Amino acid sequence: MPMMLALALTLVGGGFALLVPRPQTAVAQPGTSVLAQGRELYENACISCHGANLQGVPERGPSLVGVGDAAVYFQVSTGRMPLAREDDRGYRKDPAPQFDPATEEGRQNLAALGAYVEAGAGGPGVPAESGPELIGSDVPHGSALFRLNCASCHNFTGRGGILAGGRFPPGLQEATPEQMYTAMLSGPMAMPVFSERQLTPEEKKDIIAYVLAVRGQNNAPGGYALGEFGPVTEGVVAILVGLVALVGVAAWIGARS
């Protein structure tokens, strides 16, 4: 009898535990405050051109679907966005004070805005590393990769240049490692997106190392740097100097004869 009573009590207690709902406990979602901060920043600085749903506004701003945190960091940290006016071409300028990556507040706002855009529209994120961690160790390898993938637009030492259609690939003299890395991830303007199949993270870092290695150096120890614009400028100067010299020699010979 006692055994049957104990079994009955066990069954009743187990059924009660299964049927009675457990008390609900509120659990904060991770990143909710960051997304709320990003949404507020977006509504204040971006919504008029890119729309409330990130789909863009015709004749005002493109869709942000798929651009990710990487594009937000590059465009906003370089001052290209937000546009100062509607006819602004989006060239590099001082970033808006609230998005200045040189300040703690600016870095937090950039992270929040990027997180909001990436959460709503997807796309590549910023690298986990920053600063020196994004600088590779193989500069010669980075030089070869830069000549193969970048020099046709940015020139051999990252001085920038001019392309057809009035496009101006920017110089890289002021670009930070974070900005160069996120540009390779997001492909701003006419620049292609370099996936990990095209350039591995280590290869991207080696390219950054090369750009930083040649920045500000005297790359023409035998004479004038000629703006460091590479063989085109050097060839034009050589042809002009050669033609002037030939004309001078011909005039001298003619005068003597």
N, C-alpha and C positions, 0 to 999 in steps of 0.2 A: 504493500500500500504506500509506504513513504516513497518508494521508487517511482510509482506511477504519478504521485502528486508532484514530485520534482520534475518529471518529464513534462507534465502538463504546464507547470509554471514556466519552464524553459520555452515551450512552444508559444505560449501566450506572450511572453516577453519578447521573443524574436519577431513574432508577427507585429507587435506594437512598434518595435524599432524600425521595421521595414515600411509600415504604413504611415506613420507620423512623419510629416515633412521636417527636414532639418532646417534650423534657422539659417537664413541667407546672410552672408557676410559680404560687404562691399569690398571689391578688390580694384585698386586703381590700375588702369591700363598703362603700361610703360610708354613714355614718350607723349602722353596726351597733352601735357603742358607745353612741350616743345612744338607740337603740331598746332596748338592754339596760338602760340606766339607767331609761328610761321604764317598762319592764316591771316592774322592781323596785319603783319608786314605786307603780305601779298595784296590785301585789300587796300592798303594805303598807297602802295607804290607800283603795283603791276596790273590790277584788275581792269583798269580803263583800256588797256591795249590787248591783254591776253584773255579777258573774259572771266566770268565767275566760275565757269566749269573747266578752265584751262584749255579750252578749245580754240582760243584766239578770237580776234575781232576783225572782220573783213576790212581791208585797207588801213588797218591800224596796227595790228600785231599778229604774229604767227601763233599757231597752236604750240602748246608746250607738252603735248602728249609724246612720251618717249624720250624727252631730253634729259631727264634725271637731275640729280643733285650736282653732277659734274658740270653740266652746262650752266646751271644757276651760279655755281661758284665762279666759273670763268667769266661769264658775262658781267656779273655784278661786282666782283672784286676788282675787275679791270676798269670799272667805271663806264663800260659800254651800255649797261642797263642800270637803273631806269634811264630812258632817254630824257635829255634836258628839254627837248621840244620835238614836235612830230617830224620835222624835216631833218633831224639829226641822223647822220650816217652810222652812228654807233662806233666811232673810233675810240681808242683808249684815252681815258682822261682820269683825273682824280676820282676815286669812288665816292659815292654819297657818304657823309660822315657816319651814318648809322650802319653802313656796310663796310667800313674800312677794316681790312684784315690785319692792320697794324695794331688795332686796339682789341681788348678783350670783348667789349660790347659788340664791336663789328664782327668778330669771329662767331660769337654766339648767334647774332642775327643772321649771318650767312648760313650757319648750320640749320637754324630753325626754318628759314625760307626754303632752303634746299630740301629739307626733310618733308615739308608740306607739299612741294611740287612733286617730289619723287613718290610720296605716298598716294597722291591723287592721279598721277599720270605715268608713273614708271620711268625706267631709264637707268643709265649707269650712275653709280654713286661715286663720291669722292674717295680717293685711296685712304686706307687706314693710316698710312705713314704720312709724315709731313716734314718739311724743312730738309735737313741733312739726310734723313732717311730716304728721300726721293732722288738722291744724287748717286749715280752708279759709280763703279770703281774702274771700269774699262773705258777710258777716254778714246783710245784709237778705235775700238769697236763702235763707240758712239759716233765718232767722226764718219766712219764708213756708212753707218745707218742713216746719218743725217744727210750725207751727199746723195744717198739712194732715194730717200723718202721726203726730204724737206727742202733741200737746197734749190730745187727748181722754182720754188716760190719765195722762200725766205732768204735766199742767197747763201753763199758758202759759209759765211760767218754769222748768219742770223740778222743781217742788216735790213732785211725786207727788200721789196722791189715793186715792180709794176706788172700787172697782167692785162690781158685783153679785156675789153668791156669796162674799163675804168676801175678795175679791182686793184686794191693795194694791199698785198700781204704785209702784215705789220712786222716791224723789227722786233727782235726778242731781247733788246738790251735791258729792258725794265721788267721782263717777265720773271716771276718767282718760280721755283720748282713746282709748287702746287698749281700755278696757272698753266705752265707748260704741260704738266701731266693731264690736267682736266681738259685742256684743249685737244690733246690726242684722243681722249675718251669721247669727247662730245662733237668734234668736227665743226667749229664755228665758221660761219660764212661759207666760203668755197673750199675750206679745208676738209679732207676726208676723215672719216672716223677710223681709227686704228684699233681694231679688236685685238684680243690676245692671240688670235691665230696669225695676225699680221705682224704685230710687235708684242712680244711678251712683256710683262711688267719689268723684268730686268733690262730688256732692250730699251724700253722707254726711259728708264733711269740712266742708262748709258748715254742716250741722246742728250738728256738734260745735263749730264756731266760734261759733255763736249761743248755745249752752248755756253756753260758757265766758264769752261776752261779758256775759251777764245775771247770771252767778253773783256774788253778793256786792255787787251794785250797788244803789243806792237807786232802785228802780223806781217810786217814788211820790213824786216831788219836790213834789207839791201837798199831801201829807198823810201819813197813816199807811199803811204797806205792807200791813197786814192779812194778814200771813203770805205775801204774794205768791202767793195761791191763785187769782188771776184774777177774772173778772167775777161768778162765782157768789157768792163771799164778799162782794165789794163790793156786789152787789145785795141780799143778805140784810141787810147792815148798813144800807144805805140805806133799805130798807123798814122795818126796826125803828126806826131813828132818825126816819123820817118819821111812823110811827104814833104814837110817843111824843110827837112835836111836835104832831101833830093832836089827840091826847087832851089835851095840856096847854093848847093854845089853846082847845079846846072847854070845858074846865073853867074857864079864865079868863073866857071870855065868859059862861058860865053864872053864875059868881060875881058878875060886875058887873051882870048883869040881875036 
